Amino acid sequence: MELKEALLKRRSVRKFTDEAVSDEDINELMHAAMSGPSACNCRPWEFYVVKNADTLKLLKGASHYSGIEAPLAIVVAGNLSRALPLQLSPFWIQDCSAATENILLRATDLGLGAVWCGIHPQKRAEKKVSEALRLSAKQIPLNIIYVGHPAEFPEMRDQYKEEYVHVIE
Protein backbone atom coordinates (compact mmCIF):
# COMPACT_ATOMS: atom_id res chain seq x y z
CA MET A 1 0.00 0.00 0.00
CA GLU A 2 1.30 3.46 -0.85
CA LEU A 3 1.62 5.98 1.98
CA LYS A 4 -1.09 8.28 0.63
CA GLU A 5 -3.53 5.37 0.47
CA ALA A 6 -2.72 4.35 4.06
CA LEU A 7 -3.23 7.94 5.22
CA LEU A 8 -6.66 8.15 3.59
CA LYS A 9 -7.71 4.61 4.58
CA ARG A 10 -6.70 4.99 8.23
CA ARG A 11 -9.95 5.29 10.14
CA SER A 12 -10.97 4.48 13.68
CA VAL A 13 -12.27 0.92 13.79
CA ARG A 14 -14.24 -0.01 16.91
CA LYS A 15 -15.61 -3.42 15.93
CA PHE A 16 -13.35 -6.42 15.50
CA THR A 17 -13.61 -10.12 14.76
CA ASP A 18 -12.39 -12.64 17.34
CA GLU A 19 -9.39 -13.56 15.17
CA ALA A 20 -6.10 -13.02 17.01
CA VAL A 21 -3.49 -10.60 15.74
CA SER A 22 -0.42 -12.61 14.74
CA ASP A 23 2.90 -12.23 16.54
CA GLU A 24 4.41 -11.22 13.19
CA ASP A 25 1.93 -8.36 12.85
CA ILE A 26 2.54 -7.29 16.45
CA ASN A 27 6.27 -7.22 15.72
CA GLU A 28 5.61 -5.06 12.64
CA LEU A 29 3.51 -2.65 14.73
CA MET A 30 6.25 -2.33 17.35
CA HIS A 31 8.93 -1.71 14.72
CA ALA A 32 6.74 1.00 13.18
CA ALA A 33 6.13 2.59 16.59
CA MET A 34 9.80 2.86 17.40
CA SER A 35 10.58 4.31 13.97
CA GLY A 36 8.88 7.54 15.01
CA PRO A 37 10.67 10.77 15.79
CA SER A 38 11.65 11.56 19.36
CA ALA A 39 12.86 14.83 20.87
CA CYS A 40 16.65 14.57 21.26
CA ASN A 41 16.20 10.86 20.49
CA CYS A 42 15.26 10.21 24.15
CA ARG A 43 12.64 7.61 23.13
CA PRO A 44 10.69 7.84 26.39
CA TRP A 45 8.08 5.36 25.21
CA GLU A 46 7.01 2.02 26.64
CA PHE A 47 4.59 -0.33 24.87
CA TYR A 48 2.39 -2.83 26.70
CA VAL A 49 0.98 -5.41 24.31
CA VAL A 50 -2.06 -6.91 26.01
CA LYS A 51 -3.60 -10.21 24.88
CA ASN A 52 -4.76 -11.45 28.29
CA ALA A 53 -8.58 -11.43 28.58
CA ASP A 54 -8.62 -10.34 32.24
CA THR A 55 -6.29 -7.41 31.59
CA LEU A 56 -8.24 -6.44 28.46
CA LYS A 57 -11.37 -6.32 30.62
CA LEU A 58 -9.64 -3.99 33.09
CA LEU A 59 -8.54 -1.69 30.27
CA LYS A 60 -12.09 -1.59 28.88
CA GLY A 61 -13.23 -0.04 32.15
CA ALA A 62 -10.47 2.56 32.32
CA SER A 63 -12.45 5.41 30.78
CA HIS A 64 -15.76 6.26 29.19
CA TYR A 65 -14.19 5.83 25.73
CA SER A 66 -12.12 2.67 26.23
CA GLY A 67 -14.95 0.11 26.30
CA ILE A 68 -13.85 -1.65 23.11
CA GLU A 69 -13.98 -5.42 22.48
CA ALA A 70 -10.77 -6.34 20.68
CA PRO A 71 -8.35 -9.26 20.72
CA LEU A 72 -5.38 -6.95 21.34
CA ALA A 73 -4.62 -3.69 23.10
CA ILE A 74 -1.40 -1.73 22.99
CA VAL A 75 -0.92 0.76 25.79
CA VAL A 76 1.52 3.50 24.88
CA ALA A 77 3.09 5.02 27.99
CA GLY A 78 5.70 7.66 28.56
CA ASN A 79 8.60 6.75 30.82
CA LEU A 80 9.59 9.98 32.58
CA SER A 81 12.96 8.55 33.58
CA ARG A 82 13.90 8.75 29.87
CA ALA A 83 12.10 12.03 29.10
CA LEU A 84 13.85 15.34 28.65
CA PRO A 85 14.56 17.15 31.92
CA LEU A 86 12.55 19.83 33.72
CA GLN A 87 10.25 22.02 31.62
CA LEU A 88 11.03 19.96 28.49
CA SER A 89 9.68 16.78 30.07
CA PRO A 90 6.22 17.08 28.40
CA PHE A 91 7.80 16.37 25.02
CA TRP A 92 7.19 12.69 25.93
CA ILE A 93 3.59 13.30 24.86
CA GLN A 94 4.65 14.27 21.35
CA ASP A 95 7.10 11.37 21.11
CA CYS A 96 4.48 8.83 22.20
CA SER A 97 1.86 10.42 19.92
CA ALA A 98 4.17 10.05 16.91
CA ALA A 99 4.73 6.39 17.84
CA THR A 100 0.96 5.94 18.17
CA GLU A 101 0.27 7.35 14.72
CA ASN A 102 2.91 5.04 13.26
CA ILE A 103 1.12 2.07 14.87
CA LEU A 104 -2.21 3.19 13.42
CA LEU A 105 -0.79 3.64 9.92
CA ARG A 106 1.08 0.32 9.96
CA ALA A 107 -2.06 -1.44 11.21
CA THR A 108 -3.93 -0.01 8.21
CA ASP A 109 -1.12 -1.11 5.91
CA LEU A 110 -1.34 -4.66 7.33
CA GLY A 111 -5.12 -4.79 6.77
CA LEU A 112 -5.85 -4.50 10.49
CA GLY A 113 -8.22 -2.13 12.21
CA ALA A 114 -7.28 0.08 15.14
CA VAL A 115 -8.60 2.87 17.32
CA TRP A 116 -6.74 5.34 19.54
CA CYS A 117 -8.44 5.78 22.95
CA GLY A 118 -6.93 8.68 24.87
CA ILE A 119 -6.03 8.17 28.52
CA HIS A 120 -3.71 11.05 29.52
CA PRO A 121 -4.52 13.62 30.95
CA GLN A 122 -7.56 11.94 32.56
CA LYS A 123 -6.19 11.23 36.04
CA ARG A 124 -8.80 8.58 36.94
CA ALA A 125 -8.21 6.73 33.66
CA GLU A 126 -4.44 6.99 34.09
CA LYS A 127 -4.77 5.44 37.56
CA LYS A 128 -6.92 2.55 36.30
CA VAL A 129 -4.55 1.72 33.43
CA SER A 130 -1.51 2.08 35.70
CA GLU A 131 -3.04 -0.32 38.21
CA ALA A 132 -4.06 -2.83 35.51
CA LEU A 133 -0.53 -2.92 34.11
CA ARG A 134 1.32 -2.30 37.39
CA LEU A 135 3.09 0.76 36.00
CA SER A 136 5.56 2.69 38.12
CA ALA A 137 4.97 6.32 39.09
CA LYS A 138 7.43 7.29 36.34
CA GLN A 139 5.27 5.65 33.64
CA ILE A 140 2.25 7.59 32.40
CA PRO A 141 -0.22 5.86 30.06
CA LEU A 142 -0.95 8.14 27.09
CA ASN A 143 -3.46 5.92 25.32
CA ILE A 144 -4.85 2.50 24.59
CA ILE A 145 -4.78 1.38 20.97
CA TYR A 146 -7.21 -1.44 20.27
CA VAL A 147 -6.13 -3.58 17.32
CA GLY A 148 -7.71 -6.46 15.48
CA HIS A 149 -9.14 -7.77 12.27
CA PRO A 150 -11.90 -5.31 11.38
CA ALA A 151 -15.56 -6.28 11.52
CA GLU A 152 -16.45 -2.87 10.08
CA PHE A 153 -14.89 -1.01 7.18
CA PRO A 154 -15.29 2.77 7.35
CA GLU A 155 -14.97 4.40 3.94
CA MET A 156 -11.71 5.99 2.90
CA ARG A 157 -11.89 9.78 3.11
CA ASP A 158 -9.88 12.93 2.62
CA GLN A 159 -10.50 15.45 5.41
CA TYR A 160 -8.54 18.27 3.78
CA LYS A 161 -9.92 21.75 4.44
CA GLU A 162 -8.19 24.50 2.49
CA GLU A 163 -9.36 27.14 4.98
CA TYR A 164 -7.19 25.52 7.68
CA VAL A 165 -4.03 26.12 5.66
CA HIS A 166 -2.29 29.50 6.05
CA VAL A 167 0.60 30.17 3.69
CA ILE A 168 2.99 32.91 4.78
CA GLU A 169 5.08 34.22 1.87
Salt bridges, closest charged atoms under 4 A:
GLU5 OE2 - LYS9 NZ 3.12
GLU19 OE2 - HIS149 NE2 3.54
ASP23 OD1 - LYS51 NZ 2.65
GLU28 OE1 - ARG106 NH2 2.70
GLU46 OE2 - ARG82 NH1 2.81
GLU69 OE2 - LYS60 NZ 2.35
ASP109 OD2 - ARG106 NH1 2.26
GLU126 OE2 - HIS120 ND1 2.56
GLU126 OE1 - LYS123 NZ 3.64
GLU131 OE2 - LYS127 NZ 2.84
